Amino acid sequence: MSLDAIKELLGPGGYIDDPQDMGPYVSEPRGRWPGTTQLIARPNSVEDVSAIVKICQGSQIPIVPQGGNTGLAGGNTPLGDEIVVSLSRLNTIREVDAAGFSMTVDAGCILADIQEQANDANRLFPLSLAAEGSCQIGGNLSTNAGGVHVLRYGSARDLVLGLEVVLPDGRIWNGLRKLRKDNTGYDLKQLFLGAEGTLGIITGAVLKLFPKPRQKVVALVGLRELESVVALLSLAQESHGEVLNAFELIPRLAIDFVTTHLPDCTDPLATQHAWYALIELATADDNTPLTPVLENLLAKAIDLQLVEDGVIAQNEAQAANIWRLREEISDIQKHEGGSIKHDVSVPVQMIPAFITEASQAVEQAIPGIRPVPFGHIGDGNIHFNLTQPKGAATAPYLDQWEAINEIVHDIVARYDGSFSAEHGIGRAKVDELRKYKSPLELELMANLKNSLDPNNIMNPGRILSEDDL
Ligand SMILES: Cc1cc2nc3c(=O)[nH]c(=O)nc-3n(C[C@H](O)[C@H](O)[C@H](O)COP(=O)(O)OP(=O)(O)OC[C@H]3O[C@@H](n4cnc5c(N)ncnc54)[C@H](O)[C@@H]3O)c2cc1C
């Protein structure tokens, strides 16, 4: 009955109720949490989102808010009883305020479209991740997405000035302020950033813009030891922190995987190295050439015997080839069989010790396992992905996913790290949250959830389990 009310509200084209047409809304990138639902609501106004939530609240129908459905923690697909509220038709750029370095957008705007509109206004919106062609800003803010430029600009949370949210009772909170300073009590927008749709549906946001870079240089360097990678990062930060745009770690095995399985992707260095760092510098200043700055940094690093060899991209095609080596790592692993994933962070100085210890521990558990630790090392964030041993059967290997996760996450906890650096909790890590957060933190989280969503209709079972509430 209530579902009929939603259909009537939205009219034909505003919803999907035929399971044949639901594919992209009920499957997700890793294929781990296939879903089902009776209804996918596709509102095209904030008022309709509000009306849907009011109907659902009245009938206790649980809701999964959905953006681009690229999330990697299983929070984005429905479990059967839940309806999906897709934000994809709420996709208008409401205003670009170039002079004020801000932009106001609907939650369903695709991240790449936002970047493009900012660029057209001679500005930069710096959030950047491999899923940017399909993820939506509402999803990015709800997962507090990271990506490759956190080192310089912060994560999604740091890029927001104001928010508009439909609360679990259907009321619309208009917090779309452009203020850089506003110390008027609790910062309510922070509640919804990273909440993965469990406290309300983000419908709009005021985003921060930055000066558009006019120069960008990219280098790939080879190093013998992880300690040298961390020392090079420190050197780059202390000498050129204001232009350091990205600093990514790549292990040799990842270069082998990418160059083997993507034949048009080549190793830019003539010799092989145990570890690689991708360094990107960028600046809005077009008077001071950036390439000599990077050359000086690398020369210094070679003098200090941190770097064995390196190459600076001479043109955009070479820069793209270097970035491709990094961006294809996660996807390309499937050509080598199963991959057990981790998205962890530890204090940056602890990275060498963590990778060494965690690699030894998983090798002990599964002899022949192939660790491929890569990622945003500048933020202490390692995607500690583990490819199956050569020739092993994939299904039994993947059956050990949780046991291996536990080994790795226990080590992360000892290093005062995080078992979810940027992908969130969703359904995937609810148990880990219970294990690694303190009782007081869990209690405060449950209090927040209970006070905003006492009937637990917003993305139930994600982040907190029913037992926690
Ligand atoms: C190839 C690839 C690369 C990736 N790289 C990165 C990376 O570098 N860094 C990173 O952090 N993540 C990365 N991700 C994960 C993913 O892209 C991000 O989590 C992204 O921010 C999710 O956006 P989305 O619109 O797809 O959200 P969805 O997947 O649709 O939803 C994610 C969560 O947010 C909730 N949600 C979505 N929209 C709203 C809304 N409007 N209001 C309230 N809740 C909402 C959902 O309920 C769900 O819990 C990657 C994913 C892929 C497939």
The ligand as a Gaussian input file, in Angstrom:
#p B3LYP/6-31G(d) Opt

LIG

0 1
 C       37.176000       1.458000      -9.097000
 C       36.851000       2.048000      -7.750000
 C       37.781000       2.874000      -7.134000
 C       37.503000       3.429000      -5.893000
 N       38.428000       4.238000      -5.319000
 C       38.163000       4.802000      -4.132000
 C       39.122000       5.663000      -3.507000
 O       40.223000       5.891000      -4.015000
 N       38.783000       6.232000      -2.331000
 C       37.578000       5.990000      -1.732000
 O       37.335000       6.543000      -0.654000
 N       36.667000       5.171000      -2.285000
 C       36.925000       4.578000      -3.453000
 N       36.011000       3.739000      -4.030000
 C       34.737000       3.458000      -3.338000
 C       33.562000       4.337000      -3.819000
 O       33.760000       4.833000      -5.095000
 C       33.348000       5.492000      -2.878000
 O       32.976000       4.972000      -1.622000
 C       32.293000       6.499000      -3.336000
 O       32.424000       7.626000      -2.520000
 C       30.873000       5.974000      -3.271000
 O       30.014000       6.867000      -3.978000
 P       28.675000       6.340000      -4.646000
 O       27.914000       7.510000      -5.165000
 O       28.934000       5.272000      -5.595000
 O       27.906000       5.793000      -3.356000
 P       27.087000       4.433000      -3.196000
 O       27.955000       3.280000      -3.479000
 O       25.817000       4.518000      -3.936000
 O       26.771000       4.483000      -1.629000
 C       27.806000       4.371000      -0.679000
 C       27.192000       4.562000       0.723000
 O       26.699000       5.899000       0.853000
 C       25.267000       5.910000       1.055000
 N       24.740000       6.997000       0.233000
 C       24.893000       7.172000      -1.099000
 N       24.334000       8.345000      -1.486000
 C       23.803000       8.903000      -0.357000
 C       23.108000      10.114000      -0.092000
 N       22.833000      10.985000      -1.048000
 N       22.720000      10.347000       1.181000
 C       22.990000       9.473000       2.175000
 N       23.649000       8.318000       1.977000
 C       24.058000       8.044000       0.729000
 C       24.792000       4.525000       0.639000
 O       23.637000       4.155000       1.353000
 C       25.985000       3.661000       0.983000
 O       25.970000       3.334000       2.344000
 C       36.262000       3.152000      -5.267000
 C       35.336000       2.327000      -5.890000
 C       35.619000       1.767000      -7.114000
 C       34.580000       0.900000      -7.765000

